[in-house]
Amino acid sequence: MKPIFGRGPSLPIRLALAVVASLLLIIADSRYHSFTEAKVYLNSLVSPLQYMANSPRLLLDAASSQLMSRQSLLAQSQRLEQELFLLRDDLLRLRHLEQENQRLRDLLGSPVRFDTRRMVAEIMAVDTDPFSHQVVIDKGGLEGVFEGQPVLNEQGVVGQVISVGKTTSRVLLITDTSHGIPVRVARNDIRAIASGSGQLDRLLLHNITRNTDIREGDVLLSSGLAGRFPEGYPVGRISRVGYEEGQPFADIRVQPFAALDRVRYLLLLWPEPKVIDVDDVAASPTAEGTPQ
């Protein structure tokens, strides 16, 4: 059976016709812009295909960007955490330095006479014996520390030096049972001896009769008697005045002004230099009897 239509032109002829038609279309479009509107419609038809073809690349770029952003955020978060940790450490040290600075300011601003030589010392060790209240400080004979030297802090009297080494010294606290300090009541100048009780927050006044004018809340100052502690430095406050039936003396307890369980810096005092009166020397019998 024969086909209705005969065979068409051969392949070389078809190729030649296609090339000629393409050239004519190119020339017509470049010179006469004959297919401008047709290209708009063709671009509109082809654009979805272009988006579909480009979408895998966009998805890969977005995933890569998200992965890089996540890694960058994680690295930044770790870096910020480290910086925050370091800043917290610096803040803690600054707070500690601020507290130490305030302690030293309070210590140097304590009620010490300005003409008195003084020196700041730091506690190095605390005696572990529960029946002995002693501490070791970082100043000794090389700095001029001597036995019996009074020791204070910014709150009041702390104790006295009992032994001196080259670079360290041992201080006996006023609450030790073997310690006693002459005091006077600031309100009425009644004199007494404040003795250690063996407890860091308590002193005792012994041999005070029942009719003595001492009340709770009275402030005790060093009296200056015996020449060991200078006069007028705060020692403690009367916390209890009790009377027991049949006892001749009152039970009087004193709370030290110095918080002896928390002290770190101490103040060493030197005695005031004695001023010699020339008139007294000239009037003394020894001066009159001296041969010329």
C-alpha positions, 0 to 999 in steps of 0.5 A: 500500500502506498502512502498518501504523501510522498517522501519529503526532501532529504536531510541535507536539504532540510538542514540547509532550509533550517539554517537559511530560515534561522538567518532570515529570522535573526536578521529580521529581529536584529534589524527590524525588531519584528519579534519583540512582542513574540519574545515577551510572550515566549519569556513569560512562557519559559520563565516558570521553567527557568525558575524550576531549573534554578530552584535546586541551586537556590535551595542549596545556597539557602541550606549552605547559608543557614548552615554557615549562619548556625555555625557562626552563631554557635561560635559567637555564642561560645565566644560570648560565654567565655567572655562573660565568664572572664568578666564575671571573674574580673567582677568578683576580683573587683568586688574583693579589691573594693572590699579590701580597699574599703577595709583599709580606708576604714582602718586608716580612718579609725580613731587614732591620734594623727601624731601617733606612729601606726602601721597596717599589718595583715593576719597570716594565720589563726591559732587553731587551739580553741582555748587560745585566741591568738593570731600571727601577723606579717610584721616583726622586729624588722619593722620595729614591732615590740612585745606589748604593742597595742593592736587595733582595727577600724572598729576598736581594740583587738589585742596586743603583741606577745611575741616578736620574730624578724618578719612575723609577730603573734598577737593575743586577742582581748577575748583570750582568758589570760588577757585583761585591759583597763577600761572606763565607762564613757558615760561616767568614767567608772574604771574596771578591768575587761577580761577575756571570756574565751569566746570571741564575742564576749568580755567580762567585767569582774568585781563590780559591785551591785550598786555600781552605776553601769547599764546595758548599752554603756560604751567602754573605752581604754583608760590608759592605765598601766601604760599598755593601751593608749587612752580613749580607744573603743573596746566594747559595749555592755550587753548584759548586767545581771544580779544573782541573789546572794552574789556580791558582784554583778554579772556584766558582759561586754560585746567587743566592738571589733569583730574578732572572728572576721578581722584581716587587717590590723593597725599597730600603734607606737607610743607617743614620744615623751616631751621633756620640759626644760623648766622641769629638768632645770628645777629638779634636784638632780639638775640643781646638784649637778657640778658646774 
